[in-house]
């Protein structure tokens, strides 16, 4: 998350504290009528800023761990958001993330790493007629009293690691600013930011100290475009041909960069006043896709076969004396999200005909 020098989070928290000291009828506009001013995200941030660990523990019904980096509040130490507030943030993240919103498999993580054993579907069938989805497991009709042939099932581990996704936000100190709905504003700032960057890595990550994005995954099928810097109907047809058949029922979506729309909406037969769809599947426009002409400017993805690992912790630290910000009369918040994402497949699937390859992640190549 980039530094937002114009954001006045410090002032907003001050405004929250000032507002809740008055009668309820005077601070509803600032805090929100459905917000408990003594148990909410703004209250938590105010306590973090003042370093009141004892009050945090008492008010939020659990001991809240400091990070192991330091004992003092500041950029090198932080407080884990209590579960009740963390759940609210995660719900907001789920609405802002395309992968989460459209059915990605979310796995809660209680440790830094989690291994998920899954049938290995990347090995081509030993013979035509054997389904590729069950790790080599095969069934046949046999005569009565005949000895069954021995079979093995191949498994692979999807390893999720809780990588650290961190953001650093500067806040100016001098003036108290009116902030209508400060609770919602602060929650959205952190949650929406975390959702956007998580999603960006779910698309584009390289898997080294970060999630493995679908664009770089070995499990994706790479469709070759007809002409450089162009998207033609035949390119979309190639992509549909190589989509995993079950993805039609599991919810496959086209994801396209805004720069592709001029060419896509020029397809023969395109209906300009209807929903954005190609071959009957909905199309979502996102800046997290790649610009026209690059790998991933258009993709066909079934989010349900992407696995997200949530460590379920959000850490927040406040630094009133961060050296760089101090010279500019600013303070700093640090936000930490621990998450991973991996495609469920290690390679495209060879269908039972032992020839054709498909994938739930079909990416138009540069």
N, C-alpha and C positions, 0 to 999 in steps of 0.2 A: 504494500500500500504506500503510495508516495506521500511525502510530506505535504500537508495542506496548510501553508503559512497563513492563509486568510481565515481559517477556522478559529473560532473563539470558544473552544471547549472549556477552557479555564473560566471564562466569563459565564458560560452557560451553567456550569456547576455552581458558581457563585450565585447566579440568579436563582437556581433551584433552592439553594440553602436559604437565601433571603426570602423567597416566596413562601416556603413551608413554615417559616416562623410566624406568618400572619394567619388571620382567620381563613378557614377553608374557602369561603366565598371569594377571597381576594387572590388565592393562588391557583384556583382551578384552571384558569386560562394558561398559566405557565406550565403546570405539572400535568394536567389532565384529570378529569373528574373520576376516572376509573383507576387511577394510580394511587397506591398507598405511599405517601411521601416518606414513610419510615421503613419501607421495605421494597425497594425498587432499584433499578439499574443506576439511576442518578444518585441515590443515596449511597449505593455501594461505591461509586466512583469518588464521591465526596470523602468517604471514609478512607479509601485507598490514598487519596491525595494527602490527607492529614496523617496517614500512617497509623490509624487507630485499629491495630490488629485485634485487641481485646474486644472492642465494640463490634467489629466484623464477626468474630466468632460467636459472640452472644446473640447478636441480632439475627444472624442467618443460620443459627441452630447447628452449626458444624464448625470444626476447626478448619481454617482456611490456610493452606500451605503457602509459605513463601518459596520462591525459587531458590535453588541451592547456590546461586551465583553470589549472593550477598545478603547480609542481614539488614541493611538499611533500605528504606524505600528509595526508588530512583530507577534510572535506566537499567541497572544491573540486577534489580530484584523485582518481583511482581507478586500479585495475589491471584489465586485461582478463583474464577467466578463461581459462586455457589450454584449447586445443581438447579435450583428453581429458576435462577436468572439465566443460567447456561441453556436450559431447555427452551426458554423464550427466544434466546439468540439463535439456537439451532433451528427452531421453527421458522424464524425469519430468513435464515440462510437457505432453508429448503425451498422457500417460495422464490428466492432470487437466483437460484442455480438451475440451469436448464437440465443438467444431468439428474439432479435430485428431483426436480419437479416432474420429469417425464419418466420416472421409474427405475433409476439406477438402484442396484442392490446395495444397501447400506448395512455395514457390519460394525456394531459397537466393539471397540477395542478396550480391554482392561489392562493390557500390557503394551509395551512398545512395538512388539511384533506379533502378528497372528498368521498362522498358516491354514489355508483352506484347501483340503484335499478335494479334487474334482476329477471326474473321468477325463482322460487324455483323449481329446477328439481330434488332435492334430495329425495323428498317424493315419495315412490312407487305408481304406478297408483292404483286408487280405484278398478279397475277391469281390466281384460284382454281386450286389444283392445284400451285402452286410451294411447295416446302418452305421454311420460314423459317430453317432452321438453318445455311445455307451462304453467308450474305451475298449473297443474290440469285442464286447459281449455280443454273442450271436445266438439266435434261437431257430430251431428247425423242427418240422414234424418228423417223427420217427416211428417205426413200427413198434408194436407192443413187445415188451421183454428184450428190447435191443439195448446194449450198453451205450450209454451216452458218452460222447467225446468230451474230453477234459478241455476247459477253457480258462483263460486268464483275463482279468480286467486291468487295463493300464490306467494308472492315476498320475496326476501331477499336482504340485502344490502351488497355489496362488499365495505369494507371500506379501502381506501388507505390513508396512513400516510407518510408524507415526512420525512423518517428517514435520519440521517446524516451518510454518508459514507465518512470517512476522510482518507487522506494519508499524510505522513510526509516524506519529501525527504531532505537528507543532501547534501550539495554541498561544495567542497573544494574551498578555496579562493586564494591560492598563485600564481598560474600561469595562464596566458591567454593561452587558448588552441584553435587551429583552429577547427572550427565546420562547416563543409560543410552542407548547407541547414539547418541552425539553426532554422528557423521558423518551418519547418516540423518536425524537431527532437524534439523540445520542445512540439509541439502540440501532437505528437504521444506518447511521454512519459506520459503525463497526461491523454490524452483521452484513449489510449490503456489500461493503468493501471486501469482507472475507469471502462472501459468496462469489463475487465477480472473479477474484483472483484464483479461488479454488477451481472454478469452472474453466478458466483460461488454461490452467495446467492440465485439467482433464482432457482438453482438446490438444494442447501443444507440448505438454511435458515430455522430457526425454528419459525419465526414470532414474536419473542419477541424483540422489538427494532430494527427489521430488517425485510426484506421481508420474506414471507412464501414460502419456496422452494417446488418444486413439490415432492421431495422425502419424505418430512414430512407432506404433505398435506392430510387432511381427504378426499379430493376429488379424491385422487389417488386410483387405484386398485392395491392391492398387490398380485402379482403372486408368488406362492410357488415353489421354485426350487426343482428339483428331488433329487439332491445330493449336500451336502455342498461343497463349493469352486469349483463347477463345473457349466458349462453352456452347456446344451444339446439341441438338436433340439426340444425335447418335451417341454422344458421350453419356447422356442421362440413361439411354437405353442399355448401354454396356453396364452401367452401375446397377440398374434394376436386375439385369440378367445374373449378376453375381451376389445378390442379396440373399442371405440365409432365409429359406422359405418360411420358417417359423417366425421370423421377425415381422412378417405382415400382421400376425396375431398379437405379438408381444409389444407392438407399438414402435414402428420404425419411423424416423423423421428425416427429412432433408434439412441440412444446416448450410446456410449460404451467407457469404459476406455481402454487405450492401452493394459493393462495386460490381457484383455479378448480375444484378437485377436487370440492367438494360438489355443484356444478351438473353437471359433466361425468359424474360417476359416477351421477347421477340420470337419465341418458338412458334412454329406454325400451329394454329389451333388454340393458342393461349387465349383464355377468356379474361379480359382485363378487369371486369367488375366482380369476379368471384373470389373465393379464398385462394391463398397461395398454395398450390398443389402441383405435383409432377407425378404422372402415372398413378393418380389416386391417393398418394401419400402426402401429408401436410408438409409445408416448408416453413422453417423458422429462420428469420434473418438475425444474425448476430455478428458483432464486431470481434468476437473471439475466434471466428473463422479466419482463414488467410485471405489476403487481397487477391483479386482476379489475376490469374496466371500462375499462382503458386499452388503447391500441393496443399489441399485442404480448403480451397476457395469454395468448393461444393463437396458435400459428403452426405452419405446415406447411412444413418446410425440407428441401432436399436439400443437405447440407454440401459435396458434391463440386463444386458450382458456386460455391463461395466460395473465393477465392484469398488465401492468407496469404503474405506476404513476410517471410522471416527473414534479418536481417543477420548472424545466427549469432554475435553477441557478447553477453556478459553482463559488465558492468563492476561491480566492487565497490570501494567506498571505505570507509575506517574513519576516524572522527574522534574521538580521545580528548579533544580540547579544543574541541569544538563549543560555542559560548557558552551557549546555552540549556540543553543537557544538562549542561554543567560545573557549573552552579549546583545541579543536582539530583543531583550525583555519578553521572552517567551518561556513556556514550559512544554513538556513533551509527554505524550501517552505512547506506550508501546503495547501492541495487541498481538497475541500469539495464538495461533490455531494449529492443532496437531492432527494431521490428516494424511491419507494416502489414497491413491486410486490406481486400479489395474484393470485392463481388459480381461475378461474371463478366459479368453482363448489365447494360446501361444502361437497359433498359426491358422490360416484359413482352413476350412473344412472341405475335404473331398467327399462328395456325395456317394450314395450307394451304387451309382453307375461306375465308380472307380475312376472317373475322368474329370467331371466338372467340379470347380472349386467355388465355394461361397463363403461369405463372412457376414456377421452382424455389423461390421464396420467397413464400408466401401468408400474409399477415398479417391477423388479425382486427382491424378498425378500431374505435376507441372509439365 
